[in-house]
Amino acid sequence: MPNIDFVHLHCHSEYSVKNSLIRIPKLIDKTKDLGMKAIALTDVGNLFAAVKFYQKSISNGIKPIFGAELTVKDKAQNFSVLLLCQDRQGYANLSELISLSYLHGQSVEGVSITTEQLVNHHQGLIMIAPHTRSDVAHHLMANQALEAREKVQFWASVFTDRFYLSVQRTGRANDEKYLHLCLELGLESGIPLVATNDVEFLVASDYQAHEARICISQGKLLDDARREKFYSAEQYLKSADEMAALFSDLPQLLANSVEIAKRCNLHFELHKKNYLPNFPVPEGLSIAQFLNKNLRLV
């Protein structure tokens, strides 16, 4: 089978405390070993690993793509959105949304933003409706086709050509059902689909260790037959060839991941320039003049 390029756009690290085992250095090392040229880091509700991720990626010739998975608090049902930064404006808006979630959206369920906040800070961001956890997915899986179309139309009106529907083949229940419902909705609405793998660990053999971590966060036992299982052993960092085999019937969904990666171009300036806050000074004085004047008085 020929190698079809693919970029992982949905990956969690250890900074997604409740649901991932992946450490940043090992993530980039594995990405490089697989011959991949880019990867996205989309931790849940934070950008804590941004600088570490950037430095390790750049030093290994990997293109870093910055993003996060956020919870949107809705009157009917909370849902998730996957947001990727296209540029500096997108990074600033994603940072603002995360700050708003911690300042105003804290609850026993975690942190969240509102639809209004997302609409107000959408510039420079690509939105991907996550597989099964988005508002679109909730409606599709509830056989509410009309409501799903309305949600798609709404988000497309906000993000225009920066809105995608994510599908996966991770061996979990309803994967195929949701994929086919998404295909129908995508063809009808003109919204493109993209393949992701919701990466939680690096290799399949890490699955049991990941399940142990999930049990710790849930306060459950591994052998509890009543414990609901949300993850599968397929959610590891698969190679482009493995993803091509999974989606051999839908290669465009892999190609879309590459196109999205091309649209995300954010660079940090580290150890080059200091950025000081715009400190208010008396009229007629520059910040340098004000500091020099007051330093002489000390």
Residue pairs with C-beta under 8 A, 6 or more apart in sequence:
1 241
1 244
1 245
1 248
2 244
3 240
3 241
3 244
4 240
4 241
4 243
4 244
4 251
4 254
4 255
5 240
5 254
5 255
5 258
6 36
6 195
6 240
6 243
6 244
6 254
6 257
6 258
7 36
7 37
7 38
7 39
7 40
7 65
7 257
7 258
7 260
7 261
8 31
8 36
8 39
8 40
8 196
8 197
8 199
8 237
8 238
8 257
9 40
9 42
9 65
9 67
9 82
9 84
9 128
9 166
9 194
9 196
9 257
9 260
9 261
10 40
10 42
10 69
10 82
10 128
10 130
10 166
10 196
10 197
10 198
10 199
11 22
11 27
11 39
11 40
11 41
11 42
11 199
11 237
12 19
12 20
12 22
12 42
12 43
12 44
12 69
12 198
12 199
12 200
13 20
13 22
13 23
13 24
13 27
13 41
13 43
13 49
13 53
14 20
14 21
14 22
14 23
14 24
15 43
15 46
15 48
15 49
16 43
16 44
16 46
16 69
17 217
18 44
18 213
18 214
18 217
19 44
19 200
19 210
19 213
19 214
19 217
19 231
20 43
20 200
20 201
20 210
21 200
21 201
21 202
21 206
21 209
21 210
21 213
22 199
22 200
22 201
22 202
22 237
24 41
24 49
24 52
24 53
24 56
25 56
26 202
27 39
27 41
27 53
27 202
27 237
28 39
28 53
28 56
28 57
28 60
28 62
29 60
30 202
30 237
31 39
31 60
31 62
31 237
32 60
32 61
32 62
34 237
34 239
34 240
35 239
35 240
36 62
36 239
36 240
37 61
37 62
37 63
38 62
38 63
38 64
38 65
38 261
39 57
39 62
39 63
39 64
39 65
40 64
40 65
40 66
40 67
40 84
40 261
40 264
41 49
41 50
41 53
41 64
41 65
41 66
41 67
42 67
42 68
42 69
42 82
42 83
42 84
43 49
43 68
43 69
44 68
44 69
44 70
45 68
45 69
45 70
45 71
45 98
45 101
45 110
45 111
46 68
46 98
47 66
47 68
47 94
47 95
47 98
50 66
50 268
51 268
51 270
53 64
53 66
54 64
54 66
54 268
54 270
55 270
57 63
57 64
58 64
63 261
64 266
65 84
65 85
65 261
65 264
65 266
66 84
66 85
66 91
66 94
66 264
66 266
67 82
67 83
67 84
67 85
67 94
68 82
68 83
68 94
68 98
69 80
69 81
69 82
69 83
69 130
70 80
70 81
70 83
70 97
70 98
70 101
70 112
70 113
70 118
71 78
71 79
71 80
71 101
71 109
71 110
71 111
71 112
71 113
72 78
72 79
72 80
72 81
72 112
72 113
72 114
72 115
72 118
72 135
73 105
73 112
73 113
73 114
74 115
74 135
77 135
77 138
78 109
78 112
79 133
79 134
79 135
79 137
79 138
80 130
80 133
80 134
81 118
81 127
81 128
81 129
81 130
81 134
82 127
82 128
82 129
82 130
82 166
83 90
83 94
83 97
83 125
83 126
83 127
83 128
84 90
84 125
84 126
84 128
84 260
84 264
85 91
85 94
85 124
85 125
85 126
85 264
85 266
86 124
86 125
86 126
86 162
86 263
86 264
86 265
86 266
87 124
87 265
87 266
88 124
88 266
89 123
89 124
90 123
90 124
90 125
90 126
90 266
91 124
91 266
92 124
93 121
93 122
93 123
93 124
93 125
94 121
94 125
96 121
97 113
97 117
97 118
97 121
100 113
100 117
101 111
101 112
101 113
102 111
105 111
105 112
105 113
105 114
118 158
119 158
122 158
122 159
122 162
125 159
125 162
126 159
126 162
126 163
126 164
126 260
126 263
126 264
127 155
127 158
127 159
127 162
127 163
127 164
128 163
128 164
128 165
128 166
128 194
128 196
128 260
129 135
129 136
129 137
129 155
129 163
129 164
129 165
129 166
130 137
130 166
130 196
130 198
131 137
131 166
131 167
131 168
131 175
131 178
131 196
131 198
132 141
132 174
132 178
134 165
134 166
135 151
136 148
136 151
136 152
136 155
136 165
136 185
137 178
139 145
139 147
139 148
139 151
140 148
140 178
140 181
140 182
140 185
141 174
141 177
141 178
141 181
145 185
148 181
148 185
149 185
149 188
149 189
152 163
152 165
152 185
152 189
152 191
153 189
155 163
156 163
156 189
156 191
162 263
163 191
164 191
164 192
164 193
164 194
164 256
164 260
165 182
165 185
165 186
165 191
165 192
165 193
165 194
166 193
166 194
166 195
166 196
167 175
167 178
167 179
167 182
167 183
167 193
167 194
167 195
167 196
167 253
168 175
168 179
168 195
168 196
168 197
168 198
169 175
169 176
169 179
169 195
169 234
169 246
169 247
170 197
170 198
170 232
170 234
170 235
171 232
171 233
171 234
172 231
172 232
172 234
182 193
183 193
183 250
185 191
186 192
186 193
192 256
193 250
193 252
193 253
193 256
194 253
194 256
194 257
194 260
195 243
195 246
195 247
195 250
195 253
195 254
195 256
195 257
196 257
197 234
197 235
197 236
197 237
197 238
197 243
198 235
199 235
199 236
199 237
200 210
200 231
200 235
200 236
201 207
201 209
201 210
201 235
201 236
201 237
202 236
202 237
203 236
203 237
204 233
204 234
204 236
206 236
207 231
207 232
207 233
207 235
207 236
210 231
211 222
211 229
211 231
212 222
214 220
214 230
214 231
215 221
215 222
215 224
215 227
218 227
220 227
221 227
238 246
240 254
243 254
244 251
244 254
247 253
247 254
276 287
279 287
279 290
281 287
281 289
281 290
282 290
285 293
